[in-house]
Amino acid sequence: MRIAVVTCLCFGTVSAQEQLRVRPAEVQQEDVVAALGALGVDVLRFDFSDFTRENYDVAVYLDEADSTGTERLYTVRAGGTRQQLTRMSEEVRRGFRKELHLPETTTEYVRGRSLTLIFSQKNDSTKLLTVHIPGMMRFSLPLELRDSGAGGEPRYFYSLRPFKLSAVEAGSEEIPLAFYSSGWYDPKAGVVRSCGVSEIDPALTDELVGLSPHYYVVGVIFEKKE
């Protein structure tokens, strides 16, 4: 008699413990924004490229407002968005081309395609506004801050919001860009508030505007050159 021998092989699975790893990663834009915020720096950037299709004179203005009214503190002019090199003397034109690395065939130089606003901390009661328009100008202005009125030690609590932006007709336009406002003290809650919309209406009709005891408006003026 033949006896069949059956061999049973038992396969077991040994599961190794899953390994998790932390990996280095490149710094992203949101990380830079967070780092600047931690240092008390706020940044807004605006695209002006539509206003380089033709030649526009550009000026940046700064208004300050409180319960007594609004005052225009500064108007800084930057010149035109298109520079006609043919209208310059040969010596000036040569220096202009050399500084900007322009080819000899260039007859017109386009500039002012964007504007950057940087709000940095100068000291506890002063913010420094830096305006940069590439190829046109860069300057800084101090913004004096005011106590929020909470009592005790002076407290300065300001927040930055952009204005709503919409298309405008070609011609002369004054466009507000940034709203930098003080919070207000709520005695019932015992806190300083700065609640409201994330973008400000250019007509300054938002409730936030009326509640803020002190604010600055930074804007730009475009004047079309014939």
C-alpha positions in Angstrom: 0.0 0.0 0.0 1.2 3.4 -0.9 0.8 6.0 1.7 0.6 9.6 0.4 2.4 12.0 2.6 1.0 15.5 2.4 3.3 18.2 3.7 1.6 21.3 5.0 3.5 24.5 4.8 2.3 27.2 7.1 3.1 30.7 5.9 3.0 33.4 8.6 3.2 37.1 7.9 5.5 39.1 10.2 4.6 42.8 10.0 7.4 45.1 10.8 6.3 48.2 12.7 5.6 51.0 10.3 8.3 53.6 10.3 7.4 57.3 10.2 9.8 60.0 9.3 10.1 63.8 9.4 11.7 65.2 6.3 13.1 68.7 5.7 11.1 70.9 3.3 11.6 74.1 1.4 10.3 77.3 3.0 7.1 78.3 1.3 5.6 81.8 0.7 3.1 81.4 3.6 6.1 80.7 6.0 7.8 83.9 4.9 4.5 85.9 5.5 4.1 84.3 8.9 7.7 85.1 9.8 7.3 88.7 8.7 4.1 89.0 10.8 5.9 87.6 13.9 8.5 90.4 13.4 5.7 93.0 13.1 6.1 93.4 9.3 3.1 93.6 7.0 3.3 93.6 3.2 0.9 94.4 0.4 1.7 94.3 -3.3 -0.3 95.7 -6.2 -0.1 95.1 -10.0 0.1 98.3 -12.0 0.8 96.8 -15.4 -2.5 98.1 -17.0 -1.2 101.6 -16.4 1.9 101.0 -18.5 0.0 100.5 -21.7 0.1 104.3 -22.1 2.1 106.9 -20.2 0.6 107.7 -16.8 2.1 110.0 -14.2 2.2 108.2 -10.8 1.9 109.7 -7.3 1.5 108.0 -4.0 -0.4 109.7 -1.2 -0.8 109.3 2.5 -3.9 110.5 4.4 -4.4 110.5 8.2 -7.9 110.6 9.8 -9.5 110.8 13.2 -12.6 112.2 14.8 -11.6 115.8 13.7 -11.4 114.9 10.0 -9.0 113.8 7.3 -5.6 115.4 6.4 -3.4 114.6 3.4 0.1 114.3 4.9 2.1 113.5 1.8 1.9 113.3 -2.0 5.1 111.9 -3.5 5.4 112.0 -7.3 7.2 109.3 -9.2 7.0 110.4 -12.8 5.6 108.6 -15.9 5.3 104.9 -16.5 6.8 105.2 -19.9 10.1 107.0 -20.5 10.8 108.4 -24.0 14.6 107.9 -24.4 14.5 109.9 -27.7 13.6 113.0 -25.8 16.8 112.8 -23.7 20.2 114.2 -24.6 22.6 111.7 -26.0 24.7 111.7 -22.8 21.7 111.2 -20.5 20.3 108.5 -22.9 23.6 106.6 -22.9 23.8 106.7 -19.1 20.2 105.6 -18.8 20.8 102.6 -21.1 23.9 101.6 -19.2 22.3 101.8 -15.8 19.3 99.8 -16.9 21.2 97.4 -19.3 19.0 98.5 -22.2 20.0 97.7 -25.8 21.0 100.6 -28.1 17.8 100.1 -30.1 15.5 100.9 -27.1 13.6 104.1 -27.6 11.1 103.7 -24.8 11.4 102.3 -21.3 8.4 100.9 -19.4 8.5 101.1 -15.6 6.2 101.1 -12.6 4.5 97.8 -13.2 3.9 97.1 -9.5 3.9 98.8 -6.1 4.8 97.2 -2.7 3.9 98.6 0.6 5.9 97.5 3.7 4.8 98.3 7.2 7.6 97.6 9.7 8.0 98.4 13.4 10.2 101.4 14.1 9.4 101.4 17.8 6.4 100.8 20.1 4.6 104.0 19.0 5.8 104.4 15.4 5.4 102.3 12.3 7.6 102.8 9.2 5.8 102.7 5.8 8.1 101.9 2.9 6.8 102.4 -0.6 8.6 100.7 -3.5 7.8 101.1 -7.2 10.5 99.2 -9.2 12.3 101.5 -11.6 10.6 104.6 -10.3 11.1 105.3 -6.6 11.5 103.9 -3.0 10.9 106.0 0.1 9.9 105.6 3.7 7.5 107.6 6.0 6.9 107.3 9.8 3.4 106.6 10.9 2.7 107.8 14.5 0.5 105.4 16.4 -2.0 106.3 19.1 -3.0 104.6 22.3 -6.0 102.4 22.0 -7.5 104.0 25.2 -7.6 100.8 27.2 -6.1 102.6 30.3 -2.9 101.8 32.2 0.2 101.4 30.1 -0.1 102.7 26.5 -1.3 100.0 24.1 -0.9 100.3 20.3 -3.1 97.9 18.3 -3.3 98.5 14.6 -4.3 96.3 11.7 -3.7 96.4 7.9 -6.5 95.8 5.3 -6.5 96.3 1.6 -9.2 98.2 -0.2 -11.6 96.6 -2.7 -10.3 97.2 -6.2 -12.4 97.6 -9.3 -11.7 98.6 -12.9 -11.6 102.4 -13.6 -11.9 104.4 -16.7 -8.8 105.7 -18.5 -7.9 109.2 -17.4 -7.1 110.6 -14.0 -7.9 108.4 -11.0 -7.2 108.4 -7.3 -7.2 104.8 -6.0 -7.0 104.0 -2.2 -4.9 100.8 -1.7 -4.3 100.2 2.1 -6.2 101.0 5.3 -4.1 101.0 8.4 -6.3 101.5 11.4 -6.3 101.5 15.2 -8.5 99.2 17.2 -11.0 100.5 19.7 -11.5 99.7 23.4 -14.6 97.8 24.3 -15.2 98.6 28.0 -17.9 95.9 28.4 -15.6 93.1 27.3 -12.4 94.8 28.6 -10.6 94.2 25.2 -9.4 96.2 22.2 -11.3 95.2 19.1 -10.6 95.5 15.4 -13.4 93.4 14.0 -14.9 93.9 10.6 -14.6 93.3 6.8 -11.4 92.0 5.3 -11.5 94.5 2.5 -12.4 98.2 2.8 -14.9 99.9 0.6 -13.3 102.9 -1.2 -16.1 105.1 -0.1 -15.1 104.4 3.6 -18.7 103.3 4.5 -17.8 100.2 6.4 -18.7 100.1 10.1 -15.1 99.4 10.9 -14.1 102.8 9.6 -16.5 104.6 11.8 -15.4 102.6 14.9 -11.7 103.1 14.4 -10.6 106.3 16.2 -7.5 106.7 14.1 -6.3 105.4 10.7 -4.1 106.0 7.7 -5.0 105.5 4.0 -2.3 104.9 1.4 -3.3 105.3 -2.2 -2.1 106.1 -5.7 -3.0 108.8 -8.2 -2.7 108.1 -11.9 -2.9 111.0 -14.4 -2.9 110.1 -18.1 -0.3 112.1 -20.1 -1.3 113.1 -23.6 
